[in-house]
Amino acid sequence: MSTPSIQAHQLVKKFGDFTAVKDLSLEVSPGEIFGFLGANGAGKTTAMRMLCGLLKPSFGHARVAGFDVATQTEHVKKNIGYMSQKFSIYDDLTLKENIQLFSSIYGLSSLQTQERMKQLAVQFGLEDKLKSLVSTLPLGWKQKLAFSIAVIHQPRIVFLDEPTSGVDPITRRQFWEMIFETANAGTTVFVTTHYMDEAEYCDRVSIMVEGQIQVLDTPQKIREQFSAQTMDDVFSLLARKKETPT
């Protein structure tokens, strides 16, 4: 049995008196597409930042790519890719220049950068856009570039924080095709989203409500558990349950 790519046990993150993440526990397998679902403000981004080694947990512990997120943050960062919803790319550079810049940050040699750039350009259809300024491109192309940068160093795990936010349905579907290809190559994909329909693309999903995971399983089993037709229906039931006084 393979070691999980991500292991979290009772992770908690507090900001003063406010608890953003409550007792987060989960395991994600190598090559799995794991959907981390929840409404805006549910605590998804805070939880992801802890797993990436960008935020120190208040309590609990987690290991990502075999490294402790609290004490081995540099090892964690070297073994993961990260794509934020606002895309950490430079509009005043070309696609090629952005890729070269981030490749150097990840420690790739010039030869490695050229090889990976060729591979990703073919894989994601970027060949004709490499010399274009990022500022001149539609959001969908910027999205492809940001994803390419996140996987340029061939990380064991890639974290995607609401990567399809603000794009049209066709572009969203195209982006998920890139996710499928990446996972099929053996990379673990951990993706946050508030689009409940995207849950159907994942191997397993969790749904967070007010900082806490309320359910975790395959999309089909979750729908069966709640006698629901869609994941949107499941989320509505969970949210309604949370609002009901005890």
C-alpha positions as CSV (number, residue, x, y, z in Angstrom):
1,M,0.0,0.0,0.0
2,S,1.5,3.4,-1.0
3,T,2.1,6.1,1.5
4,P,-0.5,8.9,1.3
5,S,0.7,12.1,-0.5
6,I,-1.2,14.2,2.1
7,Q,-2.0,13.3,5.7
8,A,-3.7,15.7,8.1
9,H,-4.8,15.0,11.6
10,Q,-7.0,17.4,13.6
11,L,-5.5,20.5,12.0
12,V,-6.8,23.7,13.6
13,K,-6.1,27.3,12.6
14,K,-7.1,30.2,14.9
15,F,-6.9,33.9,14.2
16,G,-7.4,35.4,17.6
17,D,-10.7,34.3,18.9
18,F,-11.8,33.2,15.4
19,T,-11.3,29.5,14.4
20,A,-11.0,29.4,10.6
21,V,-10.3,25.6,10.4
22,K,-11.6,23.1,12.9
23,D,-10.1,19.6,13.4
24,L,-9.3,18.9,9.7
25,S,-8.4,15.3,9.2
26,L,-7.9,13.6,5.8
27,E,-5.6,11.5,3.6
28,V,-5.0,11.8,-0.1
29,S,-3.4,9.1,-2.2
30,P,-0.8,9.5,-5.0
31,G,-2.3,10.3,-8.3
32,E,-5.7,11.1,-6.8
33,I,-7.8,14.1,-7.7
34,F,-9.1,15.4,-4.4
35,G,-11.8,18.0,-4.4
36,F,-11.9,20.4,-1.4
37,L,-15.3,21.9,-1.7
38,G,-17.1,24.6,0.2
39,A,-18.7,28.1,-0.1
40,N,-16.5,31.2,-0.1
41,G,-15.3,31.8,3.4
42,A,-15.7,28.1,4.4
43,G,-12.0,27.9,5.3
44,K,-10.7,26.1,2.2
45,T,-7.9,28.5,1.4
46,T,-6.7,28.7,5.0
47,A,-6.6,24.9,5.1
48,M,-4.7,24.7,1.8
49,R,-2.2,27.3,3.0
50,M,-1.4,25.2,6.1
51,L,-0.9,22.1,3.9
52,C,1.4,24.0,1.6
53,G,3.6,25.1,4.6
54,L,2.5,28.8,4.1
55,L,0.6,29.0,7.4
56,K,1.6,27.3,10.6
57,P,-1.3,25.2,12.2
58,S,-2.5,26.3,15.7
59,F,-3.0,22.7,16.6
60,G,-2.7,19.3,15.0
61,H,-0.2,18.0,12.5
62,A,0.1,17.2,8.8
63,R,2.6,15.6,6.4
64,V,2.7,16.5,2.7
65,A,5.0,14.5,0.3
66,G,6.3,12.8,3.5
67,F,7.3,16.1,5.2
68,D,5.9,17.8,8.3
69,V,4.2,21.0,7.2
70,A,5.1,22.8,10.4
71,T,8.8,21.9,10.8
72,Q,9.9,20.9,7.2
73,T,8.3,23.7,5.2
74,E,11.1,24.1,2.7
75,H,11.0,20.4,1.8
76,V,7.3,20.6,1.4
77,K,7.6,23.6,-0.9
78,K,10.1,21.9,-3.1
79,N,7.8,18.9,-3.7
80,I,4.6,20.8,-4.4
81,G,3.2,23.1,-7.0
82,Y,0.7,25.8,-6.1
83,M,-1.7,27.9,-8.2
84,S,-3.7,30.6,-6.5
85,Q,-7.0,31.9,-7.8
86,K,-5.4,35.3,-8.7
87,F,-2.5,33.7,-10.7
88,S,1.0,34.6,-9.6
89,I,2.2,35.6,-13.1
90,Y,3.6,38.9,-14.6
91,D,1.5,40.7,-17.2
92,D,4.4,42.7,-18.5
93,L,6.4,39.5,-19.4
94,T,5.8,37.0,-22.2
95,L,4.6,33.5,-21.5
96,K,8.1,32.3,-22.2
97,E,9.7,34.8,-19.9
98,N,7.3,33.9,-17.1
99,I,8.1,30.2,-17.4
100,Q,11.8,30.9,-17.4
101,L,11.5,33.1,-14.3
102,F,9.6,30.6,-12.3
103,S,11.7,27.7,-13.5
104,S,14.8,29.5,-12.1
105,I,13.0,30.0,-8.8
106,Y,12.3,26.3,-8.7
107,G,16.0,25.6,-9.3
108,L,15.7,24.1,-12.8
109,S,18.7,24.4,-15.1
110,S,18.4,26.2,-18.5
111,L,18.3,22.8,-20.3
112,Q,15.6,21.4,-17.9
113,T,13.6,24.6,-18.4
114,Q,13.8,24.3,-22.2
115,E,12.8,20.7,-22.1
116,R,9.9,21.2,-19.8
117,M,8.7,24.3,-21.7
118,K,8.6,22.3,-24.9
119,Q,6.7,19.5,-23.2
120,L,4.1,21.8,-21.6
121,A,3.7,24.0,-24.6
122,V,2.7,20.9,-26.7
123,Q,0.6,19.4,-23.9
124,F,-1.4,22.5,-23.2
125,G,-1.4,24.1,-26.7
126,L,0.8,27.1,-25.8
127,E,3.3,26.9,-28.7
128,D,1.9,29.8,-30.6
129,K,1.6,32.0,-27.5
130,L,5.0,31.7,-25.9
131,K,6.2,35.1,-27.3
132,S,2.9,36.9,-26.5
133,L,2.7,39.4,-23.6
134,V,0.5,38.0,-20.8
135,S,-1.4,41.2,-20.7
136,T,-2.6,40.7,-24.2
137,L,-4.2,37.3,-23.6
138,P,-7.7,36.2,-22.4
139,L,-8.1,34.8,-18.9
140,G,-8.2,31.2,-20.2
141,W,-4.7,31.5,-21.6
142,K,-3.4,33.1,-18.4
143,Q,-5.0,30.1,-16.6
144,K,-3.1,27.7,-18.7
145,L,0.2,29.5,-18.1
146,A,-0.4,29.6,-14.3
147,F,-1.0,25.9,-14.3
148,S,2.1,25.2,-16.5
149,I,4.2,27.2,-14.0
150,A,2.7,25.2,-11.1
151,V,3.8,21.9,-12.6
152,I,7.0,23.0,-14.4
153,H,9.2,21.3,-11.8
154,Q,7.2,18.1,-11.9
155,P,6.0,18.2,-8.3
156,R,4.6,15.2,-6.5
157,I,1.5,17.2,-5.5
158,V,-0.1,20.3,-7.1
159,F,-2.5,22.5,-5.0
160,L,-5.0,24.5,-7.0
161,D,-6.9,27.2,-5.1
162,E,-10.2,27.9,-6.9
163,P,-8.4,27.8,-10.3
164,T,-11.6,28.1,-12.4
165,S,-13.1,31.1,-10.6
166,G,-14.3,33.7,-13.0
167,V,-14.0,31.7,-16.2
168,D,-16.7,30.5,-18.6
169,P,-18.0,26.9,-18.5
170,I,-16.1,25.9,-21.7
171,T,-12.8,27.2,-20.3
172,R,-13.5,25.5,-17.0
173,R,-13.9,22.1,-18.8
174,Q,-10.7,22.6,-20.8
175,F,-8.9,23.3,-17.5
176,W,-10.1,20.1,-16.0
177,E,-8.8,18.2,-19.0
178,M,-5.3,19.5,-18.0
179,I,-6.0,18.3,-14.4
180,F,-6.9,14.8,-15.7
181,E,-3.7,14.6,-17.8
182,T,-1.6,15.6,-14.8
183,A,-3.2,13.1,-12.5
184,N,-2.9,10.3,-15.0
185,A,0.8,11.0,-15.1
186,G,0.9,10.3,-11.3
187,T,0.7,13.7,-9.8
188,T,-1.7,14.2,-6.9
189,V,-4.1,17.0,-7.5
190,F,-5.7,18.8,-4.5
191,V,-8.2,21.4,-5.8
192,T,-10.4,23.8,-3.9
193,T,-13.6,25.1,-5.6
194,H,-17.0,26.5,-4.7
195,Y,-18.5,25.0,-7.9
196,M,-20.3,21.9,-6.8
197,D,-20.6,20.5,-10.3
198,E,-16.8,20.2,-10.4
199,A,-17.0,17.6,-7.6
200,E,-18.1,15.1,-10.2
201,Y,-14.7,15.3,-11.9
202,C,-12.9,14.3,-8.6
203,D,-12.0,10.8,-7.3
204,R,-13.1,11.9,-3.8
205,V,-14.3,15.1,-2.3
206,S,-14.8,16.8,1.0
207,I,-17.3,19.6,1.7
208,M,-16.4,22.2,4.3
209,V,-19.0,24.3,6.1
210,E,-17.9,27.0,8.5
211,G,-14.3,25.6,8.8
212,Q,-15.2,22.0,9.3
213,I,-15.4,19.0,7.0
214,Q,-19.0,17.8,7.0
215,V,-18.6,14.9,4.6
216,L,-15.8,13.1,2.7
217,D,-16.2,10.3,0.1
218,T,-16.6,9.7,-3.6
219,P,-19.2,12.0,-5.3
220,Q,-21.5,9.1,-6.0
221,K,-21.5,7.8,-2.4
222,I,-22.1,11.3,-1.0
223,R,-25.1,11.8,-3.3
224,E,-26.4,8.4,-2.2
225,Q,-25.8,9.2,1.5
226,F,-28.0,12.3,1.2
227,S,-30.5,10.9,-1.4
228,A,-29.5,13.8,-3.6
229,Q,-29.3,14.1,-7.4
230,T,-26.5,16.6,-7.5
231,M,-23.6,17.8,-5.3
232,D,-25.3,21.2,-5.2
233,D,-28.3,19.6,-3.5
234,V,-25.9,17.9,-1.0
235,F,-24.3,21.3,-0.2
236,S,-27.7,22.9,0.2
237,L,-28.8,20.2,2.7
238,L,-25.5,20.6,4.7
239,A,-25.8,24.4,4.8
240,R,-29.4,24.2,5.9
241,K,-28.6,21.7,8.6
242,K,-25.8,24.0,9.9
243,E,-28.3,26.9,10.1
244,T,-30.8,24.8,12.1
245,P,-30.6,25.7,15.8
246,T,-29.8,22.7,18.1
